[in-house]
Amino acid sequence: MSIAALALFGILGLVVAALVGSGDDADEAVAASPAVDRVIPNPGDEVLQQQRVAVVLDARYRLSSLVVYQSEQLTGGVDVTAQVDHIEGLNRFEFVPGEGRLIEALSPDTNCAVATFVLIARPDEADTARWCFEVS
C-alpha cells in the first residue's frame, strides 16, 4: 500500500471521528460520566407519552434521584425517585409513566431527565447525567 493511500485513510478516519463525535450537549452530558452505561430513551429520540425513562449505571454506582422535566428549561421538574424500579441484575433504574403515577404521561415536545447517582464506595460524592428527548 502506498504512503498516499495510508495518508488518505488517515485523513478519512479523522473526518469520520469528527462527524461521529459532534453530538449535542445532552449527548455529551451523558457520555461524560463513566458511571452511565446507557440512558432510555436515547438523547434526541422521539418516543410515545408512556415511554419509560431509565438510566443504566455501572455496577459500582447507585441512583440517588431521578427528576423528569417536561420542557428543556429544567424548571418545574417532577422528582420520580420514589416510583423508580431497580432491576438489580442490570443495575437499571426506571420510571414508567401511567395512571396513578407521579407523571401519568410525558408531555408532548421536549422532555429532559436528570439522574443523580453516587459511587457506592464514596456516597458523599454525587454526579449527574442529563439527557433530553422528544415526545409525540
Residue pairs with C-beta under 8 A, 6 or more apart in sequence:
23 31
23 43
24 43
24 44
26 43
26 44
26 112
26 130
26 131
26 132
27 43
27 44
27 131
29 129
29 130
29 131
30 36
30 39
30 43
30 129
30 130
30 131
32 129
33 127
33 128
33 129
34 58
35 57
35 58
35 60
35 61
35 117
35 119
35 127
35 129
36 55
36 56
36 57
36 58
36 115
36 117
36 129
37 56
37 57
37 58
37 91
38 55
38 56
39 54
39 55
39 56
39 113
39 115
39 129
39 131
40 51
40 52
40 53
40 54
40 55
40 56
40 94
41 47
41 51
41 53
41 133
42 131
42 133
43 131
43 132
43 133
44 132
44 133
44 134
45 133
45 134
46 133
46 134
46 135
46 136
47 106
47 133
47 134
47 135
47 136
48 135
48 136
49 97
49 105
49 106
49 107
49 108
49 135
49 136
50 96
50 97
50 98
50 105
50 106
51 97
51 106
51 133
51 135
52 94
52 95
52 96
53 66
53 68
53 80
53 94
53 95
53 96
53 97
53 106
53 111
53 113
54 92
54 93
54 94
54 95
55 63
55 66
55 92
55 93
55 94
55 113
55 115
55 117
55 129
56 90
56 91
56 92
56 93
57 63
57 91
57 92
57 93
57 117
58 91
59 91
60 119
60 120
60 121
61 91
61 117
61 118
61 119
61 120
62 91
62 117
62 118
62 120
63 81
63 84
63 86
63 93
63 115
63 116
63 117
64 81
64 116
64 117
64 118
64 126
65 79
65 81
65 114
65 115
65 116
66 79
66 80
66 81
66 84
66 93
66 95
66 113
66 114
66 115
66 116
67 77
67 78
67 79
67 80
67 81
67 113
67 114
67 116
68 77
68 78
68 80
68 95
68 103
68 106
68 111
68 112
68 113
69 75
69 76
69 77
69 78
69 111
69 112
69 113
69 114
70 76
70 77
70 78
70 103
70 106
70 107
70 111
71 107
71 109
71 110
71 111
71 112
72 110
72 112
72 132
74 112
74 114
74 130
77 114
78 102
78 103
79 102
80 95
80 101
80 102
80 103
82 102
83 95
83 101
83 102
84 93
84 94
84 95
85 93
85 94
85 95
85 96
86 92
86 93
87 93
87 94
93 115
95 101
95 102
95 103
97 103
97 104
97 105
97 106
98 104
106 135
107 135
108 135
108 136
109 134
109 135
110 132
110 133
110 134
110 135
111 132
111 133
111 134
111 135
112 130
112 131
112 132
112 133
113 130
113 131
113 132
114 128
114 129
114 130
115 128
115 129
115 130
116 126
116 127
116 128
117 126
117 127
117 128
117 129
118 124
118 125
118 126
118 127
119 125
